[in-house]
């Protein structure tokens, strides 16, 4: 297993006493697997992501990446947030290349060949996300969707062993969101990184993931695991209309709402004939 | 009447009143012209007015002040010692500006301010970045600075004179003491204001702790630090004048006190105006440089 999360618990001290945010979460990610966490807001899925990324400490339990315990954020784990996190003083090109300028990746003068290989790779990545022409712009000159694309590229350039994405498209409008999903699928076909993806958009989770984990209300725990069997080349916006896809979506919704009535379900799905 | 076409007679007549809880329904008032004296063209709330309008209104306010002053000087109680006329001030200005003392005073005061200020900045900014980045440095530097910055600079003059004498170094030291602690605290605050996500992200990209400080926190805080420098430079001018009032043989502050001794009131005005202009000029310079250096910050690119 690439990532192993065992018995992770998180409690916060508050004036009313201890508040449990996460209750004994177990989670395994295989190499190159793409897994989504969905759940009601405030259920602790972001907290879990922060714990896995080493940004927050768990009250109990442990997180192992390639068998080694994660204690602090580092280059092994890339993170993409919902909030805009590009470095505003750097151009898009320099933002994307940020990790390459750090001591751990810096090259000595002898390895000019490797330097060139990197340049080509970054160029290809920038072209793939449609930002090559904008490489000399500053983040504040670009739209939210473009900024988020650059943030994803920046995380990928560092070649993390694990990519954590915390509602990365949550702040984008519906259309941009779909474009970003397509882009992520595209990047996944080019170069697959083990990814844990937090979202509250069920379509998005099903479209992108190999598995969807449904979180319960606070204290959060994994309530149900749903495998998403679609082939990589079948995954596109079209797939959202596929009956098999809708059936899975119904399953996730039912899980999220525990015991949903037929009306509620059909209302939520916008379909006239609810069936199971 | 509602009851006349009410199909169900059992509904009580007063039901409408009951629904509104006894209050009369709100009737829209005829819109009235608001603030007739402040037409919206000239007074839009928080919105821009034309450049020319701003220039005209700014000059008008200054002119009004000048006229009010001129009216005061017309009174018979007004002597040149008490309230010199605008003409007297203008001729003093000409005399001073064409003389040598005025420019030496500016030069020497400028040197004192700049030397003290640069020394303070060169030390306070790096220390402030450390304090803003590492809690341990913060607890070593900040409570102390908080304490020391509340000691009024004029109260330090006797001590500084005992230690540094009355020559240049005393004035420079006073400017240094006046700005150093403020600048350190303001810099640390700016560093702490950098969004934590930027730190998280840079660490997840492989940045070491030093790289986080040097390549993320410092550039992110730099525009705010530049603002702090601009504000502290303004204060530095106050401190130099305080220092020059006490023990100096030249400099703007010294000269103002000297004019007082000889009751050359018009000259005092000229020097006060000079202070204002120097301040405006430096502020303007800082702003221009700021805009140049931090173009990435502007939202309307």
Contacts between the chains, C-beta under 8 A, distances in Angstrom:
chain1	res1	chain2	res2	distance
A	53	B	200	7.6
A	53	B	204	6.7
A	55	B	200	5.4
A	72	B	203	7.4
A	73	B	200	5.9
A	73	B	203	4.0
A	73	B	204	4.9
A	74	B	203	6.5
A	74	B	204	7.0
A	74	B	206	6.8
A	75	B	204	7.1
A	75	B	205	6.5
A	75	B	206	3.1
A	77	B	204	5.7
A	78	B	204	5.5
A	78	B	205	7.3
A	79	B	200	6.3
A	79	B	201	6.1
A	79	B	204	4.4
A	81	B	197	5.5
A	81	B	200	7.8
A	81	B	201	7.2
A	83	B	195	7.6
A	83	B	197	5.7
A	85	B	195	7.5
A	85	B	197	4.6
A	85	B	198	6.1
A	85	B	200	8.0
A	85	B	201	4.8
A	87	B	198	6.7
A	87	B	202	7.9
A	87	B	216	6.8
A	87	B	219	7.4
A	87	B	220	7.3
A	88	B	220	7.5
A	88	B	296	5.4
A	88	B	297	6.8
A	89	B	219	4.8
A	89	B	220	7.0
A	89	B	222	7.6
A	89	B	294	7.7
A	89	B	296	5.1
A	89	B	297	8.0
A	90	B	296	8.0
A	98	B	202	7.3
A	98	B	205	5.7
A	99	B	205	4.2
A	99	B	206	5.3
A	101	B	215	7.8
A	102	B	205	6.9
A	102	B	206	5.1
A	102	B	207	5.4
A	102	B	208	7.4
A	102	B	211	5.7
A	102	B	215	7.7
A	103	B	208	6.2
A	103	B	211	6.6
A	104	B	206	4.7
A	104	B	208	7.6
A	105	B	206	6.6
A	138	B	295	7.6
A	138	B	296	4.3
A	138	B	301	6.8
A	139	B	296	7.7
A	140	B	296	6.4
A	140	B	297	7.5
A	140	B	298	7.1
A	140	B	299	6.0
A	140	B	301	5.6
A	141	B	301	4.7
A	151	B	201	7.9
A	154	B	205	6.9
A	155	B	204	7.4
A	155	B	205	7.3
A	158	B	204	7.6
A	158	B	205	4.8
A	158	B	206	5.8
A	160	B	204	7.3
